[in-house]
Structure formats: structure tokens, C-alpha cells
Amino acid sequence: MASKSRLTVFLVSTPLVVVAVAGGLLGTSALARQQGVPQLRMLDDCVQLIRGAYVQPVDIDKVFDGAMRGLADGLDSSSAYLTPADVKDIQSDVPLGAGETGLVVTKQFYLRVVGVRDGSPAARAGLRTGDNIRGIDGQPTREMSAIEGTRLLRGAPGSKVVLSVFRNNVVDIREFPLERAALTTPLVSSKPLAGGAVDVRIASFATGAAAALASTLDSATHAGASRFLIDIRGTADGPVDEGIAAARLFIKSGVIAILAGREAPDQVKTNANPGDGSVTAPVVLLTSNGTAGAAEVFAAALSGHDRAELVGEPTAGVAAVEHLVPLPEGAGLWLTYRRYMTVDGQQPIHERGLRPTVGVEEPFIGFDDTPPTTDPVLDRGLDTLKKAKSG
């Protein structure tokens, strides 16, 4: 399509297509102007200036793609402009490879690591929450969506992928060759602590995590456990429904989760059912900047009902539902259209995260540092657990 025609499609046709497909997620360009969005005209002016005044001829399609990426990147870390290849993969339900690196990533200029699955190739290699992935097999991530990055990280078990990573210094880039594998680490594990406490680790909220948690807590209780320290640091994968199912174990009544859209009538509340709340022992949750998604909704439910104090770092703020909006020429927008709220309905979890009751920073570990032998978050969690009350 000619550049002028493509610009016309962007300024006029695209909003109409979005309305038709997404049921009114976006308005038409005329309505946008009526509501005070002169930037549409400004964008047209900028494109024409670039075409006529830039020092050399430009690929207007590339300029257009950059503008679209910028529009989506300015919304939140979950929304994205998708290439036709990305859209095709999503619409055709192309399965991800069975081999994984164990990373959950989001978009923050580059791809940023949110969570690292226990026992995964990434964990064994020393990757951590907050690491920035600058390249995947030599392909820069600057213009890559988290969806595309996730697909590139997956593959056949035994296949290899090389990540270019920086931690706190963009100049200090290290190469991490990883061999993809089927993840076999238990979703939930536990170990006894002093004084009748049990350290319960939820490595993932993948399907089956809630049942595994129930079984672990039941076994520990029968063995004499009287209080639980539940560690969800770096836990970032799995469907939110598993986090809600896990929260049911601790909450007898009231709202467990709220999923909200733009308007109040769009709210969907999930309430406790008769028989929920079977676990009444005192609980403390350990959180970090890598606590995301299902783990955040789980933590919000327990803290919102005063069933657990949060100890550690603020959570990631990645708790939303996205929707594919197809665009002309096969591209698309991946837009956040609902987000999870705290159980009182007052604050979104998405983009804000949860603030711990007791804040404790995880120690920074550089590429060449030896991991510390102590765990200040765990120690503070144990101190807090001694004072915690039953549900």
C-alpha cells in the first residue's frame, strides 16, 4: 500500500475497525477530535514533515510501525502493537514449544524478566527478576513485544537459545546460553521450620497449583504444623483462576477477586463459596518485584481479608486481561481491557502492585557476586509470623 494511503488507513479506517472488532474499545477519529485529541492531526503533520524534511528518504512503513509501537508502549507494560506474524500466531493458536527457559517477561524498553521458575534452565544459569534481555539469539528486543519474546524463548526440549542480558549496567552485557527443557519442578513444596512453622514455596500457579497447595497444607497440619510462611517471590506464571482457587483455602466469605473494566458495570466479582476458608492457621506471604499475575491476585485476596501480612518487596503490578484487536494489513493491537483490583475495589493491582506490610529489600546480586548465605526477607517473615493471628 502506498505511504499516503496507509496513513489514511491509520487516521480514518483503523478506529472504525477497532470499534467493529472490539465493541467500542476505541472511538472514531472524529469523536476523538470532538473530545479534544488534536494529536491525530499532529501525527499527520509529523509524518509529512519526516517525508519532506528528513536528511534522506525514509521507509514510511517503518516510520508508521514505530509510531504504532510507541502508541501501545505508552499505555502499559502489557499492551503492544503486534506484527502480522504475531497476530497470525495468536489467531491460529500456534502452540508454544514444550521446551521452556523458565522466564516470564514483560516489556520495559527492552524485555524485562519478571519471574524465574525454580529449577528452570534460567534459574540454574543465575538469571533473576529485573534482568533486562537485550537480545534473543542475536535479535534485538527493543522493538519486540513480550508476546513475541515469549514465543522465541520457547522451543523443542533440548534446543538452545542465547540471551544477551544486562542487570544494572547497560554496558555490561553477558551472554546466557540456555537449553530449553520441560519443567519438572514441583509447583508447591515445603520444609519444616522451628516452632511449628512450615515454609511453603509456590513456584508456579500453573494448573494444579491450588490442589497441590491444599494437599501440602493438609499434610503439614496433620504433621503438627500450626502456622505457614508462604513464599511467592518470583512467582509469575499460571492462570489467575489458580490464584483465586488457592485463595479460597484461606477466605471463608466475601469478595476474593475483582476484575474491572472502564465502567463500573463492567466489574466482575468472585466471591467465596460455602466450605471455603478451611485453612485457619496464621499465614505470612513473602513477596518480591517478581510476584505477578495469579500470585498477585492471591496475595491481594489474603491481605485484603487480613488473612496474611505481606513481607518483602512491592509486587510486579502485572495483573490484567488483554484483548486482540485486528488492524488492516494483518497487524493488531494487544490491549489491556480489564484489570484486577484489590478486594475493596479501591485500587488496581495492575501497574501499581501491592505494597507489603513489612518492607524488606532483596539483596542485589551482580553477575559476578556470590549469592548471600542469609535471607533477610525470610528472617523478617518468620519474625512477623510469630505475631500473626489465626483466620
Phi, psi and omega in degrees: 000138179298153185298319181295320179295321181294321177297320178298318177302317181296314187282333186244303189288320186304310179301326180292320178295318180300317179299315183295321185275318187262005175068035175095019177299327178231154179267174176287162181297326179296316179296321180300319180293320179299327182269011174089052177237072181289351183298337178297318176294321179299321179297317177301315179298318182296318180297316181293322177296319179297317180297323186263337189241347180295152189299338178214161179303144183243156172276101187295332176296321179293319177299315180299314180299321178296320178296318180295320177297319179296321178300314182287319181297334180283355181273292176199178185288345183264332180283150184201154168270128185252140175287162176305325179295318177299314181298317180300318179298317181292314183291330181269001180054043177298121184290147174286153179299151181288341178272134184235158171266339182093011182259141167247126186238157173227177182257123173211081188070290168263190169279135183241135180285125175266302182230155177231118183293134178305138175072005183277167175305321180294319179294318180295330180280349178096012176290149187222162173305135180097347177295146180253126179264111183271336180206149175236113184052041178083355180269119182299146181260000184304320181251028183252133176284160177297330178294313179296318179299319180297319179293322179291332179286337180269160179176193180288141175305134181094343177284160186243152176218141180247125180252135173262117192231139166235150185256294179236359183221114185296342178281329183270085182258129180245147178265130179240099174280124182239143174255116182298147181209157171286127185281127184240002179299135178305142178295324181226135176221168182207159173211141182287147175240177181289155173072026178081008179270153177229132176271113181251123180254121172259105183281333183201149172259034173298164182308128181103352183295318181297317178294321179294323178295315179301316180296318180296315180294321180296314180297318180294320179297316179294337178272002175107006179293140181238355179200154188230133171254110185256119186261113177238030176289129180073010179272111191225358183245167179108154180290145181300329179304328178290322177295321178293317179298322178293322179295330179301334180296336188248344188245120185278325185207163177096189184279131178262324181207150176230126176249118189239142173260204182288326184251152181305319179296345181281353183293136175240118182256138174250122184253158175293150179253160174305134182097346176288165177081031182290336180267114183248358181294154177299145184222141169231137178253134174263125184236163178211179176294350178260007175278113189215162173062236182303323180295324178291319179295320175300312181295320180297322180294312183291319180288325180292337177257015181055034177266348179200142170270148177262129180235129178133225182255162173302148181281175191288331185074043177234086184211082184210173177241131181252163184220135178276125176245105180295145178239167177302155178067017172092350179283182180195166173248132174257101191248135170290123179236351171215150180220151180279145183244165169295158190293345174274358178074010187269330186225139173286144173280321182298132179072352180244321183076182178248138178267128181291152175295319179240108183277128176219125181279139172289139178295138178285135180236113178285171181305322186258007182276149173277129180303141181294154180272350179247161181231093184298328179292315178298316181299318180290326177296320178295319178298320180291322182296327180298334182260355185290150180257159178287160180275000000 
